[in-house]
Amino acid sequence: MAMSSWFSRLRCSSKCFFNSLALRTSVSRKLVRTQTTINSESTRNPFLFWSRSLLPIALAVSAGSLALHPQSDPSLCEAPSVNSRAELVVKGSHKEVPRELIDELKAICQDNMTLDYEERYNHGKPQNSFHKAVNIPDVVVFPRSEEQVSKIVNSCDKHKVPIVPYGGATSLEGHTLSPNGGVCIDMSLMNRVKALHVEDMDVVVEPGVGWMELNEYLEPYGLFFPLDPGPGATIGGMCATRCSGSLAVRYGTMRDNVISLKVAVCNFPTVKDAADVAIATMLSGIQVSRVELLDEVQVRAINIANGKSLPETPTLMFEFIGTEAYSREQTLIVKKIASEHNGSDFVFAEDPETKKELWKMRKEALWACFAMEPNFEAMISDVCVPLSCLAELISRSKQELDASELICTVIAHAGDGNFHTVILFDPNNEEHRQEAQRLNHFMVHTALSMEGTCTGEHGVGTGKMKYLEQELGMEALKTMKRIKAALDPNNTMNPGKLIPSHVCF
């Protein structure tokens, strides 16, 4: 449901709207992959060159949970609380789950369900999310098939009990919270690759398959799935949030078809210089597969966490696609663009392990932040603006972040205008909490003033609901709510997400 707008190649055959949802997006076969490291100290950060070839393969996700797109309760017409702590603790109503429903779930899932408090608590209080809920799920079920998912959903709908799908629990905006209690549908047992069609470059998977595990499966066939969000993300959740990742500049998001790739890293005196180079590179027509930007604070965190001595300056990481000769040609062009914006030298190296380590450190950037303040929590937010506005957005946000007493890092998928910040704060310090919120508000409102969006890839969830009226307008939200009510009249599908509660029709 509503998935056709997320993917340029979609196939969907459904017995009901929960069954057999098949989503297709490309994956790629081996060409030549080159990574470049541009540093002021060329001996410390080498340019990496290595070959890899990956052909595009379409991904088909067969799962019930993908249809469980988060919405909110049509019956709620409360005024929004502008200055409250609602973004910290998500409130909701709760009613006892009928014994009859528990018996039905037991009959469907057998031993693959639990009422255990610890298990329910773990599913209701995700560690990755800055947002928490007052309630936790009453029941957690672990379906093994589409048929079981369909039966679970039908039973919950009959009893008007809310359901919340649960994948890799890597959501940063509260998608997996259960503020109204209800049933949590954990998709972790639906983790099979159902079919691989090498000639068609298309694979059918269940929603609990992790993207990293999928790539391990595809590698022997010379294929790969190009989207690369944070470690632990599963295909179902990636579809639900229209996942992006560092490869989005070359392959698009979850809704796009794609082909292959190649890389580079560069240091700059200011974040704006780095962002300007990313924009200039995109406008040059070079086929870049990744453009990642890290500020000096994030590089410092990586150094502390990994025992490295990378230059602590704003840094760009590129990846390109092509033959060896083509890759070197593109590298020279980017080197020239970088030098025009005070970028450091490119240095070449041929060690694939160094390249892998470099991207591994980028992927673990969030966890590296905690090396600076192990006892702190992190508020993680993302916004997206037209590419032409990215440098200005990052520059203005960076000034605000640097002026704060809190430790804040900047990470950007610079090729598609998407940028993230990690704000570390003491969870026991209310002033820290309020400052973290203020910084998040500043970043979001600045992005919206530039005709951007409040979230680039993390999704709306509960954390960004309050910004949707400003971004989309009330009439658009009312239309979305009417569609939600038509498809889910009992409002059992992940209630309290996406659409603010004060939206009425």
N, C-alpha and C positions, 0 to 999 in steps of 0.2 A: 504494500500500500504506500503510495506516494514515493515509491522507490524509483520509478521510471525517470524522475527528474534528476536523480543522483548519478545516473550512469549513462554514458553514451551508448553502451552496449548492454542491454538488459534482456534476459529471458525469464519469464515468470509463468509457471503453470501452477495454479492453485486450486485445491479442492475447496478450501475455504481460505480466507486471506492470511491465515497463519501457515499454511502448508506449502512446501515446495517453492519457496521464494528463491529464485535463482538470479544472482547478480554477476555481471561479467565486467571485469576490468583487466587491462593487459598486464602481462609479465614478459620478460625478455630473454633472448639467447645470446651466447657469448660473442662479443666483438672485442674491442680493446678498451681497457679502462685505465685512465691515467689520473694519478693524484698529484697535485702540485702544492708545495709548501712555500709560501713567500714570507721570508723573515728578514729582520734587520741583522740577525746573526745567522748567516747561512749554514754554518757548521753545526748548529744546534737543531735546526728544523729542516730536514732534507725534502727535496721534491721527490714524490713517489711515483714510480711508473710500473704498471703491471698490467697483464692481460687477463681479461675475463670476458666471456661472451654469453649473453643471455637474450633469448628470443622472447617476444611478447606472448604471454599466455593469458587467456581470459579466465577470470575467477568466477565460479558459480557457487554461491552460498545457498545451501538448502537448509532452511531453518525457520522455525516458528518465531523465535525471539526477535528477528529483524523487523517484524511487523509491529512490535510493541514500542512504537515511537512515543517518547514522553510528551504528555499534554497536561492539562489541569482540569479542575472540577468545574463543570459548567454552572453548577448551582451557587458557587461562591461569588459574591459581589461586594467584597470588602474593599475599602479604600487602601491604597498602598501606603506602607510606612516608609517614608523617605529616609529618615535618619535613625532607623532602628538597627538592631543587630540581627535582622532576619537572615542576612546572608551568612551569618556565622552558625546560627541554629535554626534549621528549617522546621517550622511547626506544622502540625497536622492533626486531624481528628483520628480517633482510633476506636474501633468497636471489636468486640470479641469474635474470633473466627468460629463459625458454627461447627459443632462436633461432626455434623453430617459431612461437611466439606473435608475435614481432616480424614474421615473414614474413606471418602472418595479418593483423596490424594494417596492414601495408603494403598488402596486397591490398584491405583494406576502405577505408582512408583515402587511399590513393595518396600524394600529396605533402603531405597534411594530417596529418602526424605527424613527430616529430623525436626524435632521440637526442642533440641538441646539448646540451652541458653547461650553457652559459649559460641556455638556455631552460628546461632542467630545474631549474636552481638557482633561477631566478626564480619558477617554479611551486611550488617546495618551501620557499621562505623568504619568505613573504608579509610585506610591510613593515608592514601594519596590525596584525598579531598580536603581542602580547607574548610568545606562546609560540613556540618554535622546535622543530625536530625534528632528530634526529641524521642522518636520511637524507633524500634527495630522490627524486622519482619517477625511474624508469629510462627511461620513455617518456612523451611527451606527445602525445596525439592530439586532433584538432580535427574532430569529426564534423559533418556538414552535415544530417543527417536522423535521424528516429527509427529508421529501419531500420539505419543505421550504428551508432547507439548500442546497439541490441539485439544486433547482431553482435559489437561490441566486448565487451560485457558477457558474452555467451555464451562467447567465446573465452577471456577472462580467467578465467571460472569453470571452464572445462574444464581449464585449466592451474593452477588454484588460485593465481592471482596477484591481489593486492589492487588495487582500483580506488578512486580518489578523484575525485569530481566537483569541478569548478572553474568558478565563475561570475565575479562581479566582483572576487573576492579582497578583499572588504571585511570578511570575518569577523574578529571580535575575539577569538574563543576557540579558534582553531586548527582549525577545521573542514576547511580545505583542506590541512593538513599531510599529508605522506606518510612517517610514521615507519617504515613497513615497505617503503618503496620502491614498486615496482609501476607501475601505469599511471594517469596523470592524464588525466581526460577533460575537456578545456577546451571549454566550451559556447559560446564567443564567436562561432563561425560560425553557430550556430543562433539567429539574432537577427531573425527575420522575424515580422511580424504576418500570420498566416495567414488570418484572416477577421474582419471587423467587421460585426456585426448591429446597426445603429443603432436599429431599432425595438425589438429585444429588449434593447438596452443590454448587449451581450455581445460580448466580443472574444476571439479565440483567438490565442495567441502562443506562440513557442518560448521555451525557458528562458533563452536568452542575451540576451533583450531587456531593456534597462535601463528602470527605472521612469520616469526622466526622459525618455528617448527615446519611451517609450510615450505619455506625456502630450503630447509635441510632436505625435505622430501623431494623437492624439484631439482636440486643441484645435480644429481646423477644424470638427469635427462638434459642437462644444459639449459635449463629454464629457471626463471626466478620471478617472484612477485615483487614489483618495484616499490610499493609503498612501505615506508619504514618509520612508523611512530616510535614511541618509547617501548623499551623491552617489556614483555608481558601482555601487550595488547592482543586481543583476539579478533578474528575476522568479523564476528557479529557486532562487537562494539565499534569496530572501525567503520562498519557500514552505518551504524546508528548515528555516529558523530560526523559522517562524511570526512573521514580521516585524511590528513595531509601528510606531512613529514618532510624531511630534508630533500627527498627526491622529487617533490611535487613540481619544482620548476621545470623538470625535464619530462616527467611522466603524468603530471596532473594529480588531482586528488582521487578519492575513491570513485568518483563519478566519471572519470576520464579513461580513455584508452591510451596506451603508451608503447614505447620501444626501449632502446638501450642507453649507455652512459659513460662518464669520465671525471677526475677531481683536481682541486688546488687549494692552498692555504696562504693567506697574506696578512701582514701586520701593518697597522696604520696609527698615526698619532692621535686621531680622534675617531669616535664612532661615526660621526657624520661623513668623514672621508671614506670610511669603509662602506657605508651605505651608498654613497655617491658612486663608488666603483661598481657595486652590485648593479645599480640602475644602469650605469653606462654600459656595462657588459651585456645586460639584457637587450638594450637598445641597439647594440652593435650587430645583433643577429647571430652571435655565436651560440651554438647548440650546447648550452650548459645543462647538466642534469641535476646538479646541486649547487646552491649558493647559501652557505651558512655563515652567520655573523655572530661572533662572541665578543662581548666587551672585556675590558681588562680585569674586571672583578671576577667574571666567570673563568677567565684563563687562570687567575690566581687560585681559584677554588680547585681547578683541575690539577694545578701544580701541587697543592697541599694534599689532595686526595690520592694522587698517583706518584708522589715523590719525583715530579718532573721539574724542569727549570725552563719552561717555555717563556719567551719574552712576554711580560704582562702588559700587553698593549691590545687595542681593538684588533681583531683578527678575522679575516675572511677565509673560508674554506670553499673551494670549487671542485666540481667533478665534471669532466667532459666525456663525450663519446666519440669514437672514431678509430681509424688506423693509427699506427705509431706516428707516421708522418703528419697526418691531419691533427692529431692531438698536440704535437709539438708546435704546429703552426698556430693553433688556437691559444696555446699557452703563451706564445710570444705576443699575441694581440692583447691578451689580458695583462701581461706584464707591462706593456706600454700604457694601457689604461690605468693600471695601478700606480705607475710611476708619475703620471700626471696628477694624481691625487695623494702624493706623498707616501705611496706604498713602498714596502721594502723589497729586497731582491727575491727572485725565484731561485731555488736551488733544487737540482734533480737528484733523485736516489732511486734505486731499483729494488729495494727490499719490500716485498709485499707484506711482510709481518709488521713493519713500521706503519705502513698504510692502514692495515687493519686495526692496529693499536690506536692510531689517531682517531679513526671514526668511532672506535669503541669508547674512547674518552669523551667524545662529543655526545654519544648516546647516553652516557652515564653522568651527564652534566648536572642533572638535578641532585643526584646522590652526592656528587662532589661538593655541592654547596654546603651540605651538612657537615663537611669536614671543617668548615670555618666556625660553625656554631652547632656542635653535636646535640645540644639540648633544646634547640629552638625548633619551631614548626615553620612551614613554608606556605605562603600564599602565592599561588601560581596563577597567572592570568595571561591571556593572549588577546590580541586585537589584530585587525587587518585593514589596510588602507590601499587605495590605488598606488601602484608602484611609484608614480611620480611624487607622492607625498611621504614615502617611507623614510627618507633621510630626515625630513623636517620632524616627523612624528618621533623618531628615535632620538633625535637631538633634543627636542623639548622634553621628552620623557626622561632622558638621561640626566638633564639638568635638575629635574625635580627629584629623581631617585638619589643622585649624588648629594643633594642638599639635606636629605633625610638622615637621621641618626641610625636607621636600620640598614642592614647589609642587603643590597639589591643587585641582582645580575641581569644582564640583557642577553637574550639569545634570539636570533631571527632567522626564519626561512626567507632570506632576503630576496629571493627570486620571484616570490608571489605576494610580496607586501605584508607578510605575516610576521609579527614579532611577539615574543614572550618575555615576561619578567618573573623572576623568582625573588620574593620578598621574605627574608628571614625575620622572625619575631619571637619574643618570649611569650609563650601561651599563658603565662601567669601574670603578665603585665598588660593591664587594660589600655594604657596609653600606647603600647606597641600595637595592639590589635587595631585601635582606632587609626593609627598612623598607616598601618598596612592597608586598611580600607580606603583611606584618603588617597594614597598613591594609586590604588587600583582605579578609583573613581576618576582621578586625573587622567590616567592613561586612556580609559574608555571614552570619556567625554572629549578628549583631544582627538581621538580617532574618529568619533562620530562627527566632530566639527569639520573633518577633512573628507566627509562623505565615505567614511569607512564603516566597518561593522564591529560590534562589541565582542565578537569571537571569530577567529579565523578557522580554527580546527578543533578546539576543545569542546565546542558545543555550548548550548544555552544552559541545559540542566536547571538547577535552582539558582545558581550563582549569578547568571546574567539576565534573569527574567526582568528585573526592574529597569533594564535599559531598552527593552524591545519597543515600548511605546514611542520613545524618542526616535528610535531607528526606523521603525516600520510604519508607525501611525496606528491609531485606534481601529480604524476601519479594517485594516489588514489583519489585525489580531482578532477582531470579531469574526471575520471570514474564516480564519484558521480554527476558531473555536466552534463555528457551525459545522465545519468538516469533521472535526473531532467528535462532536456530539452525534453526527450522523453515522459515523463508523463505530463508535463506542458509546452507545446511549447510556450504559450503566457506569461509564467512567472507571472501568477497572484497570485499564492499561496504563500503568505507571503514572497515577494521578499526581497533580501538583508540580509537574515539570513543564518547562518551555513557556506556557502562556500564563501571564500574571493572573492572580485570583480575582482582581477587581475588574477584569474584562467581562462584560455581560452583553447579551444580545436578546 
